[in-house]
């Protein structure tokens, strides 16, 4: 999930850590992929780094790549004849990219914006950008053309286009190392298209090229490129009984709003099995009693009695990009309603601020003491900590947020207008690819709610981020490690011993494991695969296989119960009766 801010700064990063620059500050909420592509290209034009010379030279045919890695004293000499990027097609045996035809539009501008935006996040040199451009050439050759002018629209790209490009690369005669690196670049390009919903369908391409000399890689020392190879999180899709016991104990121990807010999100994941991006894009008013909205369901109010009632929740699927209505089992209705009320309680100040900003563009809901003052009023620096709920001195806050300080009659002051401008720059604006306004989202909250040792700021609104959920559940390894919720509280068995997994390992749950749990339990409890596919909004039952995890014994037991207990007769039932039971 990519969250944007009004000042173009990166969105929220890890929950209890410093924010990182993993999220590009792009507001892409257009209704169609074509509209989002226009915004994507505009963001690429607006980048500021001088890696490619003058940032205004976006439309230049030749991009010089300055040597960003050399010290300044060597850079002048290295840049006397800098290397160049040419956004041109693959040639017919020619080694000169300059004489090859340019990419057709809008693929040309898409390729330039992609390279600039990646460079804006992490500045790189010629080699990195040349690899990206090489892969873009293969992808360009594999994509369909439109119209008499050969228009090449990246919005028409499909997974098949990426697979064709990968096949072309394998035929090029490149070595295994190059094929692996090119495959990684191809996967990254697909991730950009999916993340910003620029293509008409989800691509989901994964690198099919194996790492070079994969058989001799020492897992403890890294792969052939020197990077550490850690097991992928969540490879164990089973949530143990002890993990559920730990969650139950934690829900009774937590008292801080930051923990209660994220635990409410976890409760919804455990009941509904959403993908994390689907959950965090939920609207505040999407729940209906008795029937889905499309069939006349009535909205839930604060005094609703949800006992023995089916709750329907409307949300947008993250892969098929259409709306779906999910029924919550009656047994879990009370859990969902409690989670909703907890979220609404904690987010109430932020929702008030977000509604104010929506009704008053360019304004923010100031702290109560300042709301009736004229915007040109001067505020003493000594008043900032109390009203802005900051721990440092007012001058430090003003310097950090580039607020001009006025010295007047022996005192130091800042304009209320400048304070409001600085607060506006900190506000989240929405989620890329989501048409909901900020105040319409369910998971909005005060700034710094999930950050350790910081006081939440009710007058600044941010959005709950998937990384904040991840850190809550699994912790984070960094210079200043953040413990997971399972390590922050003393968890015990009935006999007083520490609560761990059966093998003594630390309890660990990832957000996506709940999706596997819900799928598996549904099948165990008698649901059919067609019903399960409908519950998750799938058009086919084929994806169910990735989420249902049953042992051979469980499968045989279920088969006996359904076919071999006398209800059905015939060869299949007889065969099941003859198969011995093996525990």
Buried (B, 14 or more C-beta within 10 A) or exposed (E): BBBBBBBBEBBBBBBBBEBEEEBBBBBBBBEEBBEBBBBBBBBBBBBEEEBBBEBEEBEBEEBBBBBBEBEEEEBEEBBEEBBBBBBBBBBEEEEEBEEBEEBBEBBBBBBBBBBBBBBBBEBBBBEBBBBBBBBBBBBBBBBEBEEEEEBBBBBBBBBEBBBBBBEBBEEEEBEBBBBBBBBBBBBBBBBBBBBBBBBBBBBEBEBBBEBBEEEEBEEEEEBBEEEEBEEEEBEBBEBEEBBBBBBEBBBEEBEEBBBBBBBBBBBBBBBBBBBBBBBBBBBBEBBBBEBBBEEEBEEBEEEBEBEEBBBBBBBBBBBEEEEBBBBBBEEBBBBBBEBBEBBBEBBEBBBBBBBBBEEEEEEBBBBEEBEEEEBEEBBEBEBBBEBBBBEEEBBBBBEEBEBEBEEEEEEBBBBBEBBBBBBBBBBBBBBBBBEBBBBBBBBBBBBBBBBEEBBBBBBBBBBBBBBBBBBBBBBBEEEEEBEBBBBBBEBEEEEEEEBBBEEEEEBBBBBBBBBBBBBBEBBEEEBEBEEBBBBBBBEEBEBBEEBBBEEEEEEBBBBBEEBBEEEEEEEEBEEBEEEEEEE
